Amino acid sequence: MPEPSPLDRATENLRQTQRQLLDAAAFGKQLSPEQLERAAGRIAEALRAYAGITPGPARHVCDRPRRHR
């Protein structure tokens, strides 16, 4: 069986992180700072993998932060 590509690993990491965060939100689970740091690391790693295969420079989507009401 071939080794998964960096993009495949990035996609799977994002799916796992999404499941973890949705589970915590849906059932009121608290995540420790370490768990949140690991989740942030997985997201950052996936973004680096996606950026490595995306042509051209990354675009800045929004010039100002969103205001929550």
Residue, then its C-alpha position, 0 to 999 in steps of 0.5 A: m500500500p503506498e504511503p499517503s501524500p502530504l495532501d492526504r495526510a493534511t486532509e485527514n488531520l483536518r478531519q480528525t481535528q474537526r471531529q474532535l472540536l465538534d464533539a467537544a462543542a456538541f457535548g460540552k466537553q472541555l479540551s485541555p490547553e495541550q489538546l488545543e495546542r495539538a489541534a492548532g498544530r495539526i491545523a497549521e501543518a495542514l495549512r502548510a501542506y495546502a500552501g505548498i501545493t497551491p499556486g501563487p501567493a496566499r491572499h489576504v481575505c479580510d482587511r479588518p477583523r469581524r465584529h461579533r454582536 
